Amino acid sequence: MGDLKHNISGIFCSILMICMLIFGMICIVIRYQQTNQTDPGEIVSYTFCQPLNFIVAFLTIVLNVSGNRTKIVALITRLSVINGLLDNYSRLQSTKSRNLNFNKMALVMITGIIIPFLLYDSFNYGRNYSHVLSILLRFSHFLNVVIMLQFCKFVKIIQNSLTKLINIMKTYDINTQRIGELKKMWNKTRKIQVSDIVTLRRLYNDIFETVQLLNHVYGCPILLEFLRQTIGLTVNFYYMIKYFYNLEEYTFIQPYFLISKLLWLAMFLSMILCTTVFCHLGMLESRKLSSQIQKNLLQFPMDKEIIYQLQLFSGQVSENKINFTAFWFLQIDISLLCTALATAVTYIVILIQLK
C-alpha cells in the first residue's frame, strides 16, 4: 500500500512538473514573438538556449516516468553489488568516504550557491519581464543541474570501483620488492591464482556493462545539456564583450546585470568542466588498470594458465574500454571541454560580426 501511494505521488509530481515546463515553453514562444528582437545574442537566447532549457528538463522527466526510473534503480543496485564484492574480495578499506565527500560537496553547491543565485537572478529578471516565466526558467535550469550532478556522482563511483580493482592487482605485484624485504612485505601480497583473475575479469565486465547502462540512461539529456551549456556560454560571453565594448549604451543597466552574467558564465563553465574532468579521470583509471596488468605479466616465474588469463584480461580491458559518452554521439573527456570552448569562441566572433 505504501509503495502504491509513493508511486502515485511520484507520477503526480512528474505530471505537474511536465505541465509547468510545457507552460514555460509556450510563454517563451509568445515572449519571443512579442519582443521582435534584433540583437543576435537575444535571438540565439530566445531561439535555442531558453527553449533547450525546458526541452532537457521535460525530456528527463518523461524518460524517468516512461522507464528510466527502473533503469536508474538497476544502475544503483549494480554499482552497490560491484563495490561490495570488491571490498570483500580485496579486504581493503572501503571508499564510501569519497562518495560521502562528493555528496557533501554537491549538497553545499546546490544549497549554498546554485539555489541562492537562481532565486536572486529570478527576482531581478522578473522585474523586467514576467516573474512566472523567470521562476519556470530557473526551475528548469535547477533540474538540469541536478541531472548533471547525478551523472557525475555515478561516474565518480565507477572511478572508485576501477581504483579498487587496480589496488587488488597491485597486491599480486611482487616485482618491486627486494629479496630482503620479502618476508616483511609477505602479509601485503598474495600468490596469484587463476580463480582470482577470472573473478576480477567478471567484475570488470560488470563495470563495463554498468558504464554502457549509464550512457544509455543519461545519454540524450547529457547531449542536449552540453549543447545548451555551450550556447549559454557563447551568449553570456557575447553579452560581456558587448557590455565592455559599448559601455555607454549600458549606463541604464543596474550592477546586477554584470554580476548575473559573470555568475552564469561561471556556472556554465563549471558544469562543463566538472563533467568532462570526472569522465576523463574515470577513463584514465581504466588505462592504469591495463598498465597494472602488464606489470603483473612481467612477474617470473608464473604458471602458464595464469599468464593466459592475464593476457585475456589485458585484451578484455583493451577491447571493452571505459568510455563515457553523450548518447554514443560525443565522447565526454577533456577534449570535449576544448571543443566546447573553441566552439564558443568561434560563435562569439560570428555574433559580434552580425551585430
C-alpha positions in Angstrom: 0.0 0.0 0.0 2.9 2.3 0.9 4.6 1.6 -2.4 1.4 2.3 -4.3 1.0 5.7 -2.6 4.6 6.5 -3.3 4.3 5.7 -7.0 1.0 7.7 -7.3 2.6 10.7 -5.6 5.7 10.4 -7.8 3.6 10.2 -11.0 1.5 13.2 -9.9 4.6 15.3 -9.2 6.1 14.3 -12.6 2.9 15.3 -14.4 2.8 18.6 -12.5 6.4 19.4 -13.5 5.7 18.4 -17.1 2.7 20.8 -17.2 4.8 23.6 -15.7 7.6 23.1 -18.3 5.1 23.0 -21.2 3.6 26.2 -19.9 7.0 27.8 -19.7 7.9 26.7 -23.2 4.7 28.3 -24.5 5.5 31.5 -22.6 9.0 31.7 -24.2 7.5 31.3 -27.7 4.9 34.1 -27.0 7.5 36.3 -25.5 9.8 35.9 -28.5 7.0 36.8 -30.9 6.1 39.9 -28.9 9.5 41.4 -28.5 10.8 41.3 -32.1 14.4 41.1 -31.0 17.1 42.3 -33.4 20.2 41.7 -31.2 22.0 38.4 -32.3 22.6 37.4 -28.7 18.9 37.8 -27.8 17.8 35.9 -30.9 20.1 33.0 -30.1 19.0 33.0 -26.4 15.3 33.0 -27.2 15.6 30.6 -30.2 18.0 28.0 -28.7 19.2 28.5 -25.1 15.9 29.1 -23.3 13.8 26.5 -25.2 16.6 23.9 -24.8 16.4 24.6 -21.0 12.8 23.5 -21.0 13.3 20.6 -23.5 16.1 19.0 -21.5 14.1 19.1 -18.3 11.0 17.9 -20.0 12.8 15.0 -21.7 14.4 14.0 -18.4 11.1 13.8 -16.6 9.4 12.0 -19.4 12.2 9.4 -19.7 12.1 8.9 -15.9 8.3 8.3 -15.9 8.4 6.0 -19.0 11.1 3.6 -17.8 14.4 5.3 -16.9 13.4 5.1 -13.2 13.7 1.3 -13.1 17.0 1.5 -15.0 18.4 4.0 -12.5 17.4 1.7 -9.7 19.1 -1.2 -11.6 22.2 1.1 -12.0 22.4 1.8 -8.3 21.9 -1.8 -7.4 24.6 -3.0 -9.8 27.1 -0.4 -8.5 26.3 -1.3 -4.9 26.9 -5.0 -5.6 30.1 -4.4 -7.5 31.6 -2.2 -4.8 30.5 -4.7 -2.1 32.2 -7.6 -3.9 35.4 -5.5 -4.5 35.5 -4.5 -0.8 35.0 -8.1 0.4 37.5 -9.5 -2.2 40.3 -7.1 -1.6 39.8 -6.7 2.2 40.8 -3.1 1.6 39.3 0.0 3.3 36.0 1.0 1.7 35.9 4.2 -0.3 32.5 5.2 0.9 34.0 8.3 2.5 34.9 9.5 -1.0 31.3 9.1 -2.1 30.1 10.9 1.0 32.6 13.7 0.3 31.1 14.1 -3.2 27.6 14.1 -1.7 28.5 16.8 0.7 30.2 18.9 -2.0 27.1 18.6 -4.2 24.8 19.5 -1.3 26.8 22.5 -0.5 27.0 23.6 -4.1 23.2 23.2 -4.6 22.0 24.8 -1.3 24.8 27.3 -0.8 25.5 28.6 -4.3 23.1 27.4 -7.0 19.7 27.9 -5.3 20.5 31.4 -3.8 21.9 32.6 -7.2 18.8 31.3 -9.1 16.5 33.0 -6.7 18.4 36.2 -6.9 18.6 36.1 -10.7 14.9 35.1 -10.9 13.9 38.1 -8.9 15.9 40.6 -11.0 15.0 39.0 -14.3 11.3 39.1 -13.3 11.4 42.8 -12.6 11.8 43.5 -16.4 9.9 40.5 -17.7 7.5 38.1 -16.0 8.1 36.6 -12.6 6.3 33.4 -13.5 8.4 32.9 -16.6 11.5 33.8 -14.7 10.7 31.2 -12.0 9.9 28.5 -14.5 13.2 29.2 -16.4 15.3 28.9 -13.2 13.4 25.8 -12.0 14.1 24.0 -15.3 17.7 25.0 -15.0 17.9 23.7 -11.5 16.5 20.3 -12.7 19.2 20.2 -15.4 22.0 20.9 -12.8 20.7 18.1 -10.6 20.8 15.7 -13.5 24.4 16.7 -14.4 25.5 16.3 -10.7 23.7 12.9 -10.5 25.6 11.8 -13.7 28.9 13.0 -12.2 28.2 11.0 -9.0 27.7 7.8 -10.9 30.9 8.5 -12.8 32.8 9.0 -9.5 31.5 5.7 -8.1 32.7 3.9 -11.2 36.1 5.5 -11.0 36.3 4.4 -7.4 35.4 0.8 -8.4 38.2 0.8 -11.0 40.7 2.2 -8.4 39.8 -0.8 -6.1 40.4 -3.2 -9.0 43.8 -1.6 -9.6 44.6 -1.9 -5.9 43.7 -5.6 -5.9 46.0 -6.2 -8.9 48.8 -4.4 -7.0 48.6 -6.9 -4.2 49.7 -9.5 -6.7 52.7 -7.5 -7.9 55.8 -8.5 -6.1 58.2 -7.3 -8.8 59.2 -4.2 -6.9 60.1 -5.9 -3.7 63.7 -6.5 -2.6 64.7 -10.0 -1.6 65.5 -8.8 2.0 62.0 -7.2 2.2 60.1 -10.2 1.0 59.4 -11.6 4.4 58.5 -8.1 5.8 56.0 -7.5 3.0 54.6 -11.0 2.9 51.3 -10.0 4.6 50.7 -7.3 2.0 51.0 -9.6 -1.0 49.2 -12.8 -2.1 50.1 -15.5 -4.6 48.1 -15.0 -7.7 45.5 -17.7 -8.6 43.6 -18.5 -11.8 40.3 -18.1 -10.0 41.3 -14.7 -8.8 41.9 -13.4 -12.3 38.6 -14.9 -13.6 36.7 -13.2 -10.7 38.4 -9.9 -11.5 37.6 -10.3 -15.2 33.9 -10.8 -14.3 33.9 -7.7 -12.1 35.5 -5.6 -14.8 32.8 -6.9 -17.3 30.2 -5.8 -14.8 31.7 -2.3 -14.5 31.9 -2.1 -18.3 28.2 -3.1 -18.7 27.3 -0.5 -15.9 29.0 2.2 -17.9 27.0 1.2 -21.0 23.8 1.4 -19.0 24.8 4.8 -17.6 25.5 6.1 -21.2 22.0 4.8 -22.2 20.1 6.3 -19.3 21.7 9.8 -19.3 22.9 9.9 -22.9 20.2 12.0 -24.5 19.7 14.6 -21.7 23.5 14.9 -21.3 23.9 15.5 -25.1 21.2 18.3 -25.2 22.5 19.8 -21.9 26.0 20.0 -23.3 24.6 21.8 -26.3 22.6 24.2 -24.1 25.6 24.9 -21.9 27.8 25.7 -24.9 25.2 28.0 -26.3 24.7 29.6 -22.9 28.5 30.1 -22.6 28.6 31.7 -26.0 25.7 34.1 -25.4 26.9 35.2 -22.0 30.5 35.8 -23.3 28.9 37.8 -26.1 27.0 39.9 -23.6 30.1 40.6 -21.5 32.2 41.6 -24.6 29.3 43.8 -25.8 29.0 45.4 -22.3 32.6 46.4 -22.1 32.9 47.3 -25.7 29.8 49.6 -25.8 29.8 50.7 -22.2 28.0 54.0 -22.9 24.9 52.0 -24.2 24.6 50.2 -20.8 24.6 53.1 -18.4 20.9 52.4 -17.7 21.6 48.8 -16.6 21.9 48.1 -12.9 25.0 46.4 -11.5 23.1 43.1 -11.2 23.4 42.7 -15.0 27.2 42.4 -14.8 27.1 40.2 -11.7 24.4 38.0 -13.2 26.3 37.4 -16.5 29.6 36.7 -14.6 27.8 34.1 -12.4 26.1 32.5 -15.4 29.4 32.2 -17.1 30.9 30.6 -14.0 28.0 28.2 -13.7 28.1 27.0 -17.3 31.8 26.7 -17.4 32.0 24.9 -14.0 29.3 22.3 -15.1 31.1 21.6 -18.4 34.5 21.4 -16.6 33.1 19.2 -13.8 31.5 16.7 -16.1 34.4 16.4 -18.6 37.1 16.1 -15.8 35.2 13.4 -13.9 34.7 11.4 -17.0 38.3 11.8 -18.1 39.6 10.7 -14.7 37.4 7.6 -15.0 38.8 6.8 -18.4 42.4 7.2 -17.0 41.7 4.7 -14.3 40.9 2.1 -17.0 44.2 2.9 -18.6 46.0 2.5 -15.3 44.4 -0.9 -14.9 45.7 -2.0 -18.2 49.2 -0.8 -17.3 49.0 -2.7 -13.9 48.0 -5.9 -15.7 51.1 -5.6 -17.9 53.2 -5.2 -14.8 51.7 -8.4 -13.4 52.6 -10.2 -16.6 56.3 -9.3 -16.0 56.4 -11.4 -12.9 58.6 -14.5 -13.1 58.2 -17.4 -12.7 54.5 -17.8 -13.3 52.1 -20.6 -14.3 51.1 -20.7 -18.0 47.4 -20.8 -17.2 47.8 -17.6 -15.1 49.7 -15.9 -17.9 47.0 -16.9 -20.3 44.3 -15.5 -18.0 46.2 -12.2 -17.5 46.6 -11.9 -21.3 42.8 -12.4 -21.7 42.3 -9.8 -19.0 44.6 -7.4 -20.8 42.8 -8.0 -24.1 39.4 -7.5 -22.4 40.4 -4.1 -20.9 41.8 -3.0 -24.3 38.7 -4.2 -26.2 36.0 -3.1 -23.7 37.3 0.4 -23.0 35.6 2.5 -20.3 34.2 5.5 -22.3 31.6 7.9 -21.1 29.5 9.2 -24.0 26.6 11.6 -24.7 24.2 9.1 -26.3 27.2 7.5 -28.1 27.5 10.7 -30.2 30.1 12.6 -28.2 32.9 11.1 -26.0 33.0 13.0 -22.7 36.5 13.9 -21.8 38.9 16.8 -21.7 38.9 17.1 -25.5 35.1 17.8 -25.3 35.9 20.8 -23.0 38.4 22.1 -25.5 35.8 21.6 -28.3 33.1 23.5 -26.4 35.4 26.4 -25.6 36.6 26.6 -29.2 33.0 26.5 -30.5 32.0 29.2 -28.1 34.9 31.5 -29.2 34.0 30.9 -32.9 30.4 31.8 -32.5 31.1 34.8 -30.3 33.1 36.2 -33.2 30.2 35.5 -35.6 27.7 37.2 -33.2 29.9 40.3 -32.9 30.2 40.5 -36.7 26.5 40.1 -37.1 26.0 43.0 -34.7 
